[in-house]
Amino acid sequence: MRIVAGSLKGRAIVAPEGQGTRPTSDRARQAVFNVLEHAAWAESLNGARVIDLYAGSGALGFEAISRGAGFCLFVETDDGARGAIRENADAYGVMGRTRVHRRSATDLGVRPGSDGEAFDIAFLDPPYGKGLGEQTLVRLIEGNWLKPGALVVFERGSDEPDIDTPGYQRLDARDYGAARVLFLKVA
């Protein structure tokens, strides 16, 4: 896996060892960021505050930083994945623009003041078929993690049934192989 575009283009992404994570493919990541760059409803990534939930290797958050995001908070419970995120941040020279939380995305609580302002963009890439992403969407609003009008990119299995997204406006949905990506906006 590599960063697809931006200031870190071509840099390898260290992934955690084992089968505990399912990274978004380079191709799907490129497609997602193309939508974020070119859709009429999309906001600029320049200076954006990003939260990457179920972060795994951090590929989505690092891609956002490479394309101009100002800060990314990575939320991940797996020790190996958090280590890979820190290793990547150090190798890319972006430690000062990142933070890693060991926290379950389904149990976020209220956003602490130490995390700064609410976030402009959230990436959710939970394990497929467990309903975790739907729970996380609720927690993001309950805990005031997202700014009004924030964008949410939610990856789920393309074979999963459609869902209600109370509190969010659905902007778009795209299928990339086994993944369906929902583009949502905080209502």
C-alpha positions in Angstrom: 0.0 0.0 0.0 1.1 3.5 -0.8 -0.1 7.1 -0.5 -1.8 7.8 -3.8 -1.5 11.6 -4.2 -0.3 14.8 -2.6 2.8 15.8 -0.7 3.4 12.2 0.5 2.6 10.5 -2.9 4.3 7.2 -3.4 5.3 6.7 0.2 4.8 3.2 1.5 2.2 2.7 4.2 3.3 0.3 7.0 0.3 -2.0 7.9 -0.1 -3.9 11.1 0.9 -7.5 11.0 -1.8 -10.2 11.1 -5.3 -10.4 9.9 -6.9 -8.0 12.3 -7.4 -5.2 9.8 -8.8 -4.9 6.2 -7.1 -1.9 4.6 -8.9 0.1 2.0 -7.3 -0.7 -1.4 -5.2 2.0 -3.1 -7.7 2.0 -6.0 -10.7 2.5 -3.7 -8.9 5.1 -1.7 -8.0 7.0 -4.9 -11.7 6.8 -6.0 -12.9 8.1 -2.7 -10.6 11.0 -2.7 -11.5 11.8 -6.3 -15.1 12.1 -5.2 -14.1 14.3 -2.3 -12.1 16.5 -4.6 -14.6 16.9 -7.5 -18.1 16.4 -6.2 -20.2 19.6 -6.2 -21.0 19.2 -2.5 -17.4 18.5 -1.4 -15.4 20.8 0.8 -11.7 21.5 0.5 -9.3 19.2 2.4 -6.9 22.2 2.9 -6.5 22.7 6.6 -9.3 20.3 7.5 -9.6 18.5 10.8 -10.0 14.8 10.1 -10.9 11.9 12.4 -10.1 8.4 11.1 -12.1 5.8 13.0 -11.3 2.0 12.8 -8.1 3.5 11.5 -6.1 0.3 10.9 -2.9 1.4 9.2 -4.2 5.0 9.0 -4.2 5.0 5.2 -7.3 7.2 4.9 -6.1 9.8 7.4 -2.6 9.9 6.0 -4.0 10.2 2.5 -6.0 13.2 3.7 -2.9 14.8 5.3 -1.0 14.2 2.1 -3.7 16.1 0.3 -3.7 19.1 2.6 -5.6 18.2 5.8 -4.2 20.1 8.8 -4.7 17.4 11.5 -5.9 13.8 11.9 -7.0 12.0 15.0 -6.7 8.2 14.5 -9.1 6.1 16.6 -8.0 2.5 16.9 -8.2 -0.3 19.6 -5.6 -2.7 18.2 -2.1 -2.2 19.6 -0.3 -3.3 16.4 -2.4 -1.0 14.3 -1.7 2.0 16.6 2.0 1.1 16.4 1.9 1.1 12.6 0.1 4.5 12.6 2.8 6.0 14.9 5.5 4.5 12.7 3.9 5.9 9.5 3.5 9.4 11.1 7.1 9.4 12.2 8.4 8.3 8.8 6.3 10.9 7.0 7.4 13.7 9.4 3.8 14.5 10.4 3.8 13.6 14.1 2.8 17.2 15.1 -0.3 16.9 12.8 -1.6 13.6 14.2 -2.8 12.0 17.4 -3.7 8.4 18.1 -6.5 7.4 20.5 -6.9 4.0 22.0 -10.7 4.0 22.1 -13.6 2.1 20.7 -15.3 4.1 18.0 -18.6 2.8 19.4 -17.8 4.2 22.8 -16.4 7.6 22.0 -18.1 9.6 24.8 -18.1 13.4 24.6 -15.2 14.9 22.6 -12.6 16.1 25.1 -11.4 19.7 24.8 -7.8 18.4 24.5 -8.8 17.1 21.0 -9.4 20.7 19.8 -12.3 21.8 17.7 -14.9 19.4 16.3 -13.9 17.6 13.0 -14.6 18.6 9.4 -14.4 15.1 7.9 -14.8 11.6 9.4 -13.6 8.3 7.8 -15.3 5.1 9.1 -14.0 1.8 7.9 -15.4 -0.7 10.5 -15.4 -4.5 10.1 -18.2 -5.4 7.7 -21.5 -6.8 8.8 -21.4 -6.1 12.5 -23.4 -2.8 12.7 -20.4 -1.0 14.2 -20.5 1.9 11.7 -24.2 2.6 12.4 -23.4 2.8 16.2 -20.5 5.0 15.5 -22.5 7.5 13.4 -24.8 7.9 16.4 -21.8 8.4 18.8 -20.2 11.0 16.6 -23.3 13.2 16.9 -24.0 12.5 20.6 -20.4 13.3 21.6 -20.2 16.5 19.5 -17.3 15.1 17.5 -18.4 16.6 14.2 -19.0 20.2 13.1 -22.4 21.1 11.6 -22.2 20.2 7.9 -19.2 17.8 8.4 -18.6 15.1 5.8 -18.6 11.4 6.7 -17.1 8.7 4.5 -18.5 5.4 5.6 -17.2 2.2 4.1 -19.3 -1.0 4.5 -19.8 -4.2 2.7 -21.6 -3.8 -0.7 -23.8 -6.8 0.1 -25.0 -5.3 3.4 -28.6 -4.1 3.5 -29.2 -0.3 3.2 -29.4 1.6 6.4 -31.1 4.7 7.9 -28.7 7.5 8.8 -30.6 9.7 11.2 -28.9 13.1 11.7 -27.1 12.8 8.3 -28.0 13.7 4.8 -26.9 11.0 2.2 -24.9 12.8 -0.6 -23.8 9.8 -2.6 -23.0 6.1 -2.5 -20.4 4.2 -4.6 -19.5 0.6 -4.9 -15.8 -0.5 -5.2 -15.6 -4.2 -5.4 -16.8 -5.7 -2.1 -17.0 -2.2 -0.5 -19.9 0.3 -0.7 -18.9 3.8 0.4 -21.5 6.2 1.7 -20.8 9.9 1.6 -22.9 11.6 4.3 -23.2 15.1 5.6 -24.2 16.1 9.2 -27.7 17.5 8.9 
